[in-house]
Amino acid sequence: MPPTTPPEPGLPPAQGTFPAQGPPPAQGPPPAPKSGVPRRRLVLGASAAALLAAGCSVGKDEGGDHEGDGTPDRPARAPSGILGVNFNEDPTEVSFERLRGASASWVRGFLPTLQVDRGPAEEQRAVTSLLEAHAHHYGTVLSLKFPYQQRRLPAPGSMAMDTELARVEKVARAVLGKVDILAVGNEPFLETRRSDREGPALNRFYEHVAEHLIAYREKHFPKGCRTRLYMGALNHLDNPAERTPATRRWLEFVHDTRELEGVDIHPHVASLDAAQQYLDYVLPHLRSDQKFLATEFSLVLTWRAHMRDRIPPRFARRYGVPPDTRVWQLLRKAADSPFPQDKWDAFLSMSPWFHRNRHYLRDQVQRFRDTGKLAVATYGVAQGAAMVRDIGPDKHPWMLNSLYATRTVRQGPDGSTGRTHPWFEDFTSLQRKTDRLPVRTGTTGT
């Protein structure tokens, strides 16, 4: 749901991966290629068949010392209770240095399928970054985004559907056997015309795509594959009006399809209790062997409700800011001229609406884990360019959610990246020893 930065018309997609800020992870990266060619080039230059074979072998339950510390790796296991980071479509502000700084071992992004019309799927920046993360033994989640807000959803059997399935196959060739989780759909009920989601068109389209992908995986990985399949994210389930026959059919399809391992949810909400309504609606529909993802979640609706508030008086006095300045105006100032870290910390800690929710991340993840049904949750890792563009009183303040305050806090004297400390500290404290690198999730039946 957070905004993304679309590529300029007529330009090819960005080819870069995570910015090279520091060396590969110390927890056990592969050795550097002897040829001196960057690892990314080797990954992208290999044949599709070789990559697929390599991807599945990484997930198997063989022994070995991938960490290089002289001890055997932990046994592979399916993801459970994981907390990782999410960059959505834009990995620009993500680097291995920042991932290590947050102790993150899982990364999630999404790919609009239209992008593969411009070039190979593995060269689209979200996919490239996830493949590089996979090569460094991170857990990876990719969501397929089908943007049909302005177009009719294709019907199964139509030429338009054949075109969409060809795109899906391009992505499948690039990522199956490498990414740990592939979600069919990003936010289907927000990325589809209302007329389609109120009728059967939405369900028919996504069910057909899922069945095609399942058949493709079985054909190419008959003995099992590293990549687990989930159905993409449901939104606004805290609103009874959004729990429709289409959302019910969505969950029934997930339940009845053996090859699907669960469903994704995106609880961008105003309270923990609102997020609980997502769980109360979804969990009873899952099979005993299924789990859920929460690849996006936040309290952004709480932040938005306070954008017209005056800034805290103590903050105004301390930093010489006019006392009638509104929150949204201060955020725009921070985006235009990033604050020192202490000024950003003071603004948040003195704002009662933020301070009383400073442990939201900890509390929300604990609720997810307490269900025993969480596979992977991922939280926003860094502020993107779109988050700080055209800031006004009605804009969703997504920039308040990120672990790294890359757009509102200036770099520290020691070169450190700005942080939103309450999120950052709770995120790192929520990382478990069992989740450390290298991530090994084994294979799943096809």
N, C-alpha and C positions, 0 to 999 in steps of 0.2 A: 503493500500500500504506500510506503514512502515514495516521494517523487523520484524519478530517474531523469538522467540527462540524455535526450535523444541525440543520435548522431546527426551531423549536418547533412541536409539532402545532397545526394550525389557523391558523398565521400564514402570510401570503404570503411568498414568497422576498424576500431583500434586493434592493433596486433599485440600490444604489450601485455605482460602478465604482472604479478605483484612487483612493485618497484623494488629494485635491488638495494634495500637498506640493510646491509649487514650480510653475513654469510648464511648458508643453510642452517637449519636447526641443529643445535648441539646434541639433541636427544637421539640422533641416529640417522642422519641423512645418508643417501647413497654416496659412494666415493665419487670424486670429481672425475669426469671423463678424461682419459689420458690424452686424447686428441687436442684438448684445449678448447673445443667447441662448447659453448654453453649448453647445459643440460636441456634447456627448453628447446633448442634447435634439434637435439637428438630425439627428443620425444616427438616433436611435430614432424620430423623428417622420416620417422620409421613407417613401415607399411602398416596399414590398418589391421591386417591379420596378425602381425607380430605384436602390435599393441594390445589387441584383444586377448591374445594368448597370455601375454605378460600380465595383464590386468587380473585375469582370473587366478593365475598362479600365486599372485601376491596374497590373495585372500584365503588360500588354503591353510590347512591346520598343520603345516609342516613345522619342524623345529628350525632353529637357526639363531643367529645373533645379529639381527638387523640394527640393533642399537650400538653395537661396537663396544660394549662394556664387558665382554667376556662371559655374559650370562645368557641363557636361552630366553627367547621371547616368551611372553605370556601366551596362553592358548587363545586362538581366535574366538570371538564371540559376537553374537548379534548386538547391535547398539541398544543400550538401555539406560535411561536416565541421563543422557549426555546433555551438556550445555556447551554450545559452540558459538561462533560468530556468523553474522550474516552481512553480506555486502550488496544484496539485491543484484542489480544489473551492472553496477559500476565498481570495479575493484581498485579504482585509481588510488584511493587513500590507504589501501591495505598493503602490508609488506610482511615478510617473514619476521622481521625484527619486531613489528608491532604485535604479530600473533604470539611470538615468544614472550613479549612483555606482558601480555594478558594471560599467559599460560594456556592459550587456546590450542586445542588439538583437532577441532572440527570446523569446517568452513562451508557456508551455503551461499549460492547465488542463483539467479534465474536467467533464462535465455528466451527472448521473444523469437519464436520459430521463423518469423519473416526474415530474420537476419541471415539465415543460411542461404537465402537467394543470392546474397552478395559474394559468398565464398564458402570454403569448407567450414564445417561446424567447429572443428578444432581450432580454427583461427579467430573465432569470435571471442572477445576479450573475457567474458564470464567463463566460457568453457576452457579457454587457454589457461586461465588462472587456476581453475579447479584441477585441471590435469597436472599442472605444475605442483599444486599442493599435494595431489595424490602421489606424485613422484617423490615428494619429501615425506611420505608416510602419514599425511594428515587424513582424517576422515572427511568425506566430501558429500554434499547434497546438492543436486541440480534440480530446479523446478522448470518445467516447460511452460512458457507463457504463450497463450493464443489470444492475441488482441483483436477482438471482434466487437468493440463498442460501437463502431460505425458501419459494420457490415453484417450481413446475414450469416449465421453459422452454416457451414456446408452440411448437406444431408448425406448420410451414408450412401455410397454408390454413385455419387455425383463426381463430375470432373474436378470440382473445387475440393472435394474431400480427397480425391486421389492426389492432388497437388499437396495438400496438407500432410497426408501420410508419407509422401516422398520426403518432405522436410523432416518429419519425425524419424524416418529411417536414416537420414544423413546424420542426425544427432546420435541415434543409436549406434551407428558404426563408430562414431568418435568416442563415446563414453561408456558403453556397456562393458562390464568387466573391469572398469577403472573407478568410476564414481561409486560410492557405497550405496547411495539412495538416489533414485530418480522419481520425481513426483510428476504425475500427469496433471498439468494445470497449475497455474500460479494462484490467481484469485478468480476462478471462473464466474462467480456470481457478480463480480464487479467489472469483469472484462468482456461482458456480453450484453447485447441489447436487452432491455427489459422484456420486449415481446418474445424473445427467444427463451429467456430464463423463466418466464411465467408459463410457458408451454413445454412440450416434450423435447424441443429441439436441442436444448443445452444438454440434457442427459443423454440423448441419442448420440450426439457428437462426441462427447467425452468418453462414453462407454465404448464407442467404436474405435477411438484412438487407443484406449487402454487395451482392448482386445487385440488390436493389431500389434501393439508393442509387445504384449505377452507372447503372441505367436512368433514374432521376430526373435525375441530372446530365446525361446525354446528351440527354435531352428538353429541358431548360431551357438547356443550354449546348452546342448542337450544333457550334459552331465552336471549342470549347476553353474551359477554365476555369482560373482561378487555383488552385483548390483541388485538391490532390493527395490521393489516397486510400491509406490504409495499413490493415492489420489490426492490431488492438490487442494488448496486450502479453502475452507469455509469461513465466511466473514459474517459479522453482525448477528451472531446467534444469541446475543443478549437481548435482542429485539424480537419479541414473539412474532411480529409480522414477517420477519425474515426466515422463520422456520416454516417452510412451505412444502407442498408435495414434492417439489424438485429437490430440496435438500434431503427430504426423507428418502426419496428414490436413490439419491447419491450414496447415502449411507447403506442402504440395502444392497446396492451393487457392490460396494466395498465388502460387505459381510459375505455376500454370496460368491465372490470371485476368489477362488483358492489362492491364486498367484499374487494377490494384493496383500501387503502386510500391514495396511492401515490407511489412515487419512490424516491430512494436515489441517491445522486450524491457525487462524491469524487473529487472536484476540487483542486488537487495539481498542482499549476500553477506558472507562473512567474509574474503575475500582476492581479489587480482587474478586468481589462478589459477582461483578458482571462477567469476569473471565470464568468464574465457576459455572455460570450458565452454559458456556460452551462445553465444558466437561460433562455436565449433567445431561446434555442433549446427545453428545457424541458417544460417550463410553458405553452406554447400554447396547449400542448397535454393533460394537466390535466383537469379533470372535475371541475366544479365550487365547488364541495364539497371535492376535493382532495387537498393535500399539498405535499411538498417535504421534505426529510431529507437531511442533509449534515453531515453525521457521521464522515467524514474525510475531512479536507481542510487545505491548507497551502501554503506558498510561497517557498516551498523547491526547486523549479527550479531556483528561483533567488539565493538562497544560493549556490546551486551547481555551478552556473555560476561563482562564485567568489572564489572557493576553491584553485585555483592556484595563486590568488592575493598575493602580499606581505602583511604582517600584517601592521597596521597603524604605521608610524614612531614614533608618540608620545607615543604609547603604548610600542613600542620596547625600547625607551629611558627610560620610567618610570620604566619598570620592568626588564631591563637588558637582553632583548631577542635579539638575532642576528637579524638585520634589514632585512636580506634577507629570514627570515622564512616565509613560505607560510601559508595561512589560514588553510589548511588541516593538516599541521604539528603541528600548535598550538592546534588545536582541539584534535589531537592525544595525545599531551602532557597533555592536560586537562583531557582526559579520563584515561591516565596512572597515573597521579598524580593530582587529582582534585584541582582546584584553590580556593583561598579564594573568598568570594562573591564579594568583591570590584574589584578584578582583572577580574573576569568574566564580571561584569558590565562595566568596563572600555574598555575591548576588544570590546564588542558589541556597546557601545556608540561611540567609536572612529572609528568604521568601517562604512564608509559612506553608503555602500550597505545595512547594517542592520539599521542604525540610521534613514535613510529617510523612512524606512518601519516600524518604531517602533509602529505605530498605525494600522498596517494591520488588526489585529484581530478585533479591534473596527470597522474599516471601512467595513470589509467584512461582519461581522454580521449585521451591519446596512443595507447594501445592501440586505442581505437575508430577514431581517425583513420588509424592505420597500416594498417587493413584496406582502405582506399580505398572502403569501402562504407557509411560513416556518412553519413546525411542530417542528422539533428538529434539531439543529446543535450540534455536539460534537467535542471538540478540545482536542488534545493530552495532557494528564495530567502529564506524567513523562517519563524520559528517560529510555528506556529498555536496557538490556544487548546487544541485537543484534545491536542497534544503534551505539554503540561505539566499535564494533568488526571490525577489519581489516579496519580501517579508512585510506583512500587514496584519491588522487585527483579526482577520478571519483565516489566515493561513495556518494550516496545521504545523505546529512547531516541532517538526521531527528532529531538529538539531539538538533538542533537550534529551533525546533518548540515547545518544551514542556513547560508547565507552571512551573513545578518543574525540576530544573537542578540536578537531583539526581546522575548523573554519572560524571558530569564535575565540580561540585562545592562541596567543602568539607562542612561537617556539621559545623554550626556556634558555637561559644563559648557557646551560650545558648541552644544548641541542635537543632536549627532550620534547616530546610531543605533548600538547595540551590534553588534559583528561577531564572527564566529569567524574570526580573521585567517588561519589557514593556508588555509582554503577561499577566503576572499575574495581574498587576494593571488594565489593560483594561478588563480582564475577570471578575474580581470582580465588576467593575463598571457597567458591562452589565447585572448583575443579577438584576431582578425586584422583587419587593415585592410580586407580584402575583405568583412567581415561588418558593417561599420558602417552606420548609418542613412543613407538610407532603404533598407529591404529591398525588393528587387524580384525576384520569383522567376519572372516570366513566366507563361505558360499551359501547361497540359498537355492533350494530346488526350483526347477523350471517346469 
